[in-house]
Amino acid sequence: MSQQKDETEDTDVQEIPEETSAKTGRMERDLIEAALYVSGRPLELKTLGSIIGTRSRKKTRAIARALAQEYSSRSGALEILELVDERFVMQLKPQLVPKVKRLAIRPLLTPGPLKTLSYIAVRQPVAQSQVIAVRGPQAYSHIQILEETGLISAQKLGRTKIIRTTDVFADYFNLSRDPKLLKRQILAMFEPQLQKEQMRKNTAEQSA
């Protein structure tokens, strides 16, 4: 038996007028562009394929990559990136973010919960009691907020909870869902902030 339809779809040959084929290809590219725009998060090939009406990962990947190349070859504020786990995301170009982030309608997190999230992300899986010991009693409310937004999950273990980040967290920060790669990306993203916080804490203890 041949491989799944994902592969066979790409070998089927049909006589399609060149003009019709070009219009269909443009429409498929526009649909993927629209999907990435309205979602505001990375999308898997399966999801993008469902938008253009195909189960062929090869075809969907080719169209998404062509769209990403189209964006990279022109000037503009947006870019489309292919992440390492075969997801695609539309986002602002990094150099523009600092200039406009204050105009966002509603930031997802305030500084306090964000710092608690950064600690959880780097140390995960981590006990809630450890998070509280490091971040202070206010971290209880931070953890509640993070759970409500779906960025972390908490599993009961004895008298405490074990906390981890979720796929929602990975998607929001445009990170990989692969645990090993995610850990490296998180360290690169949050470690400088944690180091500064630790230095401030050490200085405060020395001056006390």
Secondary structure, 3 states (H helix, E strand, C coil): CCCCHHHHHHHCCCCCCHHHHHHHHHHHHHHHHHHHHHHCCCEEHHHHHHHHCCCCHHHHHHHHHHHHHHHHCCCCCEEEEECCCCEEEEEECHHHHHHHHHHCCCCCCCHHHHHHHHHHHHHCCEEHHHHHHHHCCCHHHHHHHHHHCCCEEEEEECCEEEEEECHHHHHHCCCCCCHHHHHHHHHHHHHHHHHHHHHHHHHHHHHC
